[in-house]
Amino acid sequence: MLEYNISVALIVEDSFKLALGDSLGGKDVETSAPVATVRSALHALHRSDPEWEHLNLGICEDPCYPSTASTTSVTVPNTGQSIITSTRSLCTHAYALTAQGARKLLSFSLPLKYPVDHLISLLSRKQLLRQYSVSPPTFTSSSRSPSGAYCSHPTSLLSPSHDLGNSWLVHYTPAAQACSSAYERIARTQHTGGDECSLEEFRCQIISSAIVEQVSFVDGFPMRHPHAHKLLEHMDRLKLRGALIWSLRAGDTDVRHSHAYVHRAIHDALKYTFSQSFTPRHLCWASGRALRDGCSLSKLLNYSQSEAHSSSGRNDRSVLGRSLVFASPKHMAWSHDSSLTNLPIDRRSAYIFHELMPPRFAPLMPYGRVVQWFVSGPDGNNAFLESANFVARATTFVKDCTNWPPCTRNGDREQPASFVSAWATTLTPADIVEFAKTVVVPSERRDVHFVGSVWAGNWPNFCTFVRGCHRAGVHFVRSGVNAIDSNVVTCARSEPRPFVDDARDHLDDTERFKLMSASKFTPAFQGEAHLRTDKPTLSYFADRSFDSAAIGQVVATNNPAVVAMLAPVAPNAVVFSPNVSDLCEKAFRQASSVGVQELQRMQLFMWHKHTYVSRLLAILELFQSHALKTPQHRLPDASWCAGYDEIYAVVRDLR
């Protein structure tokens, strides 16, 4: 529309038809009666509101009818229809749009994770789009299920409690990505004051080691990890004084998501690293709640303010204390900060974003202060949450990363630097050493423990596996923080139940590893959503596989990628079968024949290459490489910023 200067357009999907049941297929649309009906509606609307932008001609769901309309409805002559103010109309199989409406939909467009009809109604509710609907509708859709429901109405999985609307509307739009003016405004409010928040909001520790220990060995393991020393060196080169984990904080009972285990593992890896530093380092874990204006971590930590102003006179003091920041945008919907609207922007800190970079951080890209960390393989999440992730992967070099070992790409003005790797063990190098001291061949153990969640992506293979254990006479115990839903997991309804469900209110790492260590072997089967049939060795690595190997347990898996990683090091310590039904019996037999030395060799491999200390070092090396580039500045088009400022102000008022 904008390219060809079309002032008003009628947009229809291929499944549209007359609401009265008279299909338009094959008719001359220019001379058919429905066109006259649409024209009458457009004329009536234009007389009532010459600035209208969107008219839904085929609403499928809306609580607003003429009798309850928030404004007086407009009658469409000779049709029996009315034009009503409509703020919650769904479906897009037929609507009229003005050029100004098209410009707004483009400016405020979202990633594919958010249905466009929800976006349109949301813009209307926020008074950012002048939207109306025809009632009763002129058109309907032929795409219906046998029950009569619309086949393309995927709203059941969208939880309003996640507040995806307001937050994504602000910070994941092209307007947000283009506007450095928003960055400047936010930065100015952050860099004032500093006495209006407390360290409790950040939950900080100051960590250092005043005494340097001599390198010693325990069962072939150096007590000090060489990657920790290199990581500290890179932090010094980047002038980073500590680290900050953002949200999904351990101990916050009102935030529960399994990804919190990854946040905790990265926190523990940094704590291990900082304990080997001469220089005191701060390690903070923020709740993710909104910070008051003027809150400054630098001032709370009593860091020097000598760099508060640059040579240009600009206020460049680090609001986050020159931190290495880790956050996971696509998991923030389960936190206090649904799309990182609360996370401050700080050019002197460095940000690691899991999978997605919020566009408002784009001004930091030329400075080399942003890295996207992509985890190799499909992780099988909710489709809404994965679509933006798919776009990010499809438009970066990740699509060309063909091996599971880490691969990297420097950033530029258009893309942040990217790092691709598997997850790692949640154990620190010191933890692995402690487990290596006590590893034994599990010949006397009879129970098999599976510690983790059973969800839509893995429950079919879970049931197949436990039935195989039951046939082999193996006692199977599943432990987790939530009870298994018998309405979903079919084997939970079997009599007798082929497993014990050990549901707990709390399951910390100490208890988790205690249960795994007591197992005959560790089940590390995965659901089909995690496995790639086209390139099996590029399947998703669940951290359960890494943890099992790190504690010296035989690993039972249906994932070829796990075999490709572990078999060259410890061929008898990994048991593979693509047929999950016989995996339990096969692993139970093999577990008793593996030697202690082979298990420890596998642990040493984890210690050297697959802790989060090693992953963070690789990311810091990428930061260092990217930071050597000369910053390049790009000014956005003013019209984009006007749209962003408008929507930003509205949402800030709502919060």
Secondary structure by P-SEA (a helix, b strand, c coil): cccccccbbbbbccccccccccccccccccccaaaaaaaaaaaaaaaacccccccccccccccccccccccbbbbbccccccccccccccccccccccaaaaaaaaaacccccccaaaaaaaaaaacccbbbbbccccbbbccccccccccccccccccccccccccccccccccccccaaaaaaaaaaaacccccccccccbbbbbbbccccccccccccccccaaaaaaaaaaaaacccbbbbcccccccccccccaaaaaaaaaaaaaaaaaacccbbbbbbbccccccccccccccccccccccccccccccccccccccccccccccccccccccccbbbbccbbbbbccccccccccccccccbbbbbbccccccccccaaaaaaaaaaccccccccccbbbbbbcccccbbbbbcccccccaaaaaaaaacccccccccbbbbccccccccaaaaaaaaaaaaaabbbbbbbcccccccccccccccccccccccccccccaaaaaaaaaaccccccccccccccccccccccccaaaaaaaaaccccccccaaaaacccccccccbbbbccccaaaaaaaaacccccaaaaaaaaaaaaccccaaaaaaaaaaaaaaaaaccbbbbbccaaaaaaaaaaaaaaaaac
